[in-house]
Amino acid sequence: MTKVLIISDSHGLTDELLQIKKEHNLEYMIHCGDSELDLDSDEMEGFFKVAGNCDMDTRYPEEQTMEIDKVKILAVHGHLHNVKQNLLTAGYRAEELGAQVICFGHTHVAGAQQVNDQLFVNPGSIRQPRGRMEKTYAIMEWETPGEIDVTFYTLDGNEVKDLASHASI
C-alpha cells in the first residue's frame, strides 16, 4: 500500500508539522505551500514542497512533479493557477506534464475531486481552514495505481469521514 501525506497552508506552524510527520511516519510527503518556513527547516525536511504566495524563501520551486509507484503527481500551491476561480489551469498544466493527480492549496478548502481522468486534492489548512471548522490534512493511498483513496484528518489525527473520497483515474 502506497501512502502520501499531503499538507498545505500551515502558515508558520512548526510543532504541528512535526507532530503530523511523527504520527504518520510516511516515506512520501507533500507540502503544497504557504508553510512560511525556510526551505531547509527541520519541519520541512522530507517534504516535496512548493512555494505559496506567503512563502518568502525564494528557493522553493513553483511546482514539482513526482512519480510514486506509477502515479504521477503535480504539486502546486494554486495561486498561479487561479484555483480560487476554477481548476482548469491546474488541470491543463498537469496534462502537459502527464500527471494524473494534482495536489494544491491556497483556498484553504479541504476536498478531493475527480474530473475526467484527473484527481484534484486540496488538504485544506492546518492553521486557517475555510468552509468548515476542522483544521485538516490528507493522506492519499493506493494499491493499484488507478484506484486512489483520499482520507482527511483533523490536526488531532481524527478522520473526517464526510470528506473521504475514492477516484478511478
JOLIN-V971146 format. One record per residue. N is the residue number from 0. RES is the residue in three letters. SS is DSSP state (A for helix, B for strand, O for the rest). PHI is phi in radians with two decimals (NA if undefined). OMEGA is omega in whole degrees, -180 to 180 (* if undefined). Layout:
# JOLIN-V971146
n=<N	N>
res=<RES	RES>
ss=<SS	SS>
phi=<PHI	PHI>
omega=<OMEGA	OMEGA>
This chain:
# JOLIN-V971146
n=<0	1	2	3	4	5	6	7	8	9	10	11	12	13	14	15	16	17	18	19	20	21	22	23	24	25	26	27	28	29	30	31	32	33	34	35	36	37	38	39	40	41	42	43	44	45	46	47	48	49	50	51	52	53	54	55	56	57	58	59	60	61	62	63	64	65	66	67	68	69	70	71	72	73	74	75	76	77	78	79	80	81	82	83	84	85	86	87	88	89	90	91	92	93	94	95	96	97	98	99	100	101	102	103	104	105	106	107	108	109	110	111	112	113	114	115	116	117	118	119	120	121	122	123	124	125	126	127	128	129	130	131	132	133	134	135	136	137	138	139	140	141	142	143	144	145	146	147	148	149	150	151	152	153	154	155	156	157	158	159	160	161	162	163	164	165	166	167	168>
res=<MET	THR	LYS	VAL	LEU	ILE	ILE	SER	ASP	SER	HIS	GLY	LEU	THR	ASP	GLU	LEU	LEU	GLN	ILE	LYS	LYS	GLU	HIS	ASN	LEU	GLU	TYR	MET	ILE	HIS	CYS	GLY	ASP	SER	GLU	LEU	ASP	LEU	ASP	SER	ASP	GLU	MET	GLU	GLY	PHE	PHE	LYS	VAL	ALA	GLY	ASN	CYS	ASP	MET	ASP	THR	ARG	TYR	PRO	GLU	GLU	GLN	THR	MET	GLU	ILE	ASP	LYS	VAL	LYS	ILE	LEU	ALA	VAL	HIS	GLY	HIS	LEU	HIS	ASN	VAL	LYS	GLN	ASN	LEU	LEU	THR	ALA	GLY	TYR	ARG	ALA	GLU	GLU	LEU	GLY	ALA	GLN	VAL	ILE	CYS	PHE	GLY	HIS	THR	HIS	VAL	ALA	GLY	ALA	GLN	GLN	VAL	ASN	ASP	GLN	LEU	PHE	VAL	ASN	PRO	GLY	SER	ILE	ARG	GLN	PRO	ARG	GLY	ARG	MET	GLU	LYS	THR	TYR	ALA	ILE	MET	GLU	TRP	GLU	THR	PRO	GLY	GLU	ILE	ASP	VAL	THR	PHE	TYR	THR	LEU	ASP	GLY	ASN	GLU	VAL	LYS	ASP	LEU	ALA	SER	HIS	ALA	SER	ILE>
ss=<O	B	B	B	B	B	B	O	O	O	O	O	O	O	A	A	A	A	A	A	A	A	A	A	O	O	O	B	B	B	B	O	O	O	O	O	O	O	O	O	O	A	A	A	O	O	B	B	B	B	O	O	O	O	O	O	O	O	O	O	B	O	B	B	B	B	B	B	O	O	B	B	B	B	B	B	O	O	A	A	A	O	O	O	O	O	O	A	A	A	A	A	A	A	A	A	A	O	O	O	B	B	B	B	O	O	O	O	O	O	B	B	B	B	B	O	O	B	B	B	B	B	O	O	O	O	O	O	O	O	O	O	O	O	O	B	B	B	B	B	B	B	O	O	O	O	B	B	B	B	B	B	B	B	O	O	O	O	B	O	A	A	A	O	B	B	B	B	O>
phi=<NA	-1.63	-2.27	-2.28	-1.44	-2.23	-2.31	-2.64	0.89	-1.49	0.68	1.59	-1.16	-2.10	-1.00	-1.14	-1.10	-1.12	-1.09	-1.13	-1.04	-1.17	-1.08	-1.70	0.80	-1.75	-1.21	-1.93	-2.49	-2.20	-2.00	-1.54	1.71	1.06	-1.36	1.06	-2.05	-1.13	-0.90	-1.75	-1.18	-1.00	-1.12	-1.62	-1.07	1.60	-1.50	-1.30	-2.44	-2.34	-1.40	-1.81	-1.21	-1.81	-1.46	-1.64	-1.29	-1.31	-1.37	-1.16	-1.34	-1.26	-2.65	-2.46	-2.04	-2.60	-1.97	-2.14	0.77	1.24	-2.04	-1.63	-2.11	-1.87	-1.93	-2.45	-1.39	2.06	-1.12	-1.49	-2.04	0.95	-1.17	-1.27	-1.62	-2.90	-1.73	-1.02	-1.09	-1.13	-1.12	-1.12	-1.11	-1.08	-1.07	-1.02	-1.64	1.34	-1.58	-1.62	-2.09	-2.08	-1.82	-2.61	-2.31	1.29	-1.42	1.14	-1.84	-1.28	2.95	-2.28	-2.51	-1.62	-2.20	0.96	-1.83	-2.14	-2.01	-1.80	-2.23	-2.04	-1.29	1.47	-2.38	-1.56	-2.08	-2.35	-1.18	-2.19	1.53	-2.81	-1.39	-1.20	-1.48	-2.20	-2.48	-2.32	-2.23	-1.82	-2.52	-2.77	-1.81	-1.80	-0.90	-1.54	-2.04	-2.10	-1.89	-2.14	-2.05	-1.85	-2.29	-1.42	-0.99	-1.42	1.56	-1.53	-1.23	-1.75	-1.08	-1.29	-1.69	-0.98	-2.52	-2.21	-2.29	-2.01	-2.00>
omega=<177	179	179	176	-179	-179	174	170	177	171	172	179	180	-179	-178	177	180	180	-179	179	-179	-177	-175	176	-177	179	-176	180	179	171	-174	171	-174	171	-175	178	176	-179	-176	177	179	-178	-177	180	177	179	157	-171	180	-179	170	-178	178	180	-178	-180	-175	178	178	174	178	179	174	171	178	174	-179	179	174	174	180	-174	171	175	175	173	176	-180	179	-178	177	-176	176	178	179	-176	-175	-176	178	179	178	180	178	179	178	-176	-179	-179	177	-177	177	176	-177	178	174	-177	-176	-179	-178	175	175	-175	174	175	-174	-178	178	176	177	-179	172	-176	-175	-179	176	177	-174	-179	175	177	177	-175	-172	171	-168	167	-175	170	179	-178	179	169	176	-174	-178	-178	-173	174	177	179	179	-179	173	178	179	178	179	180	174	-169	-176	177	-177	-176	174	179	172	-176	*>
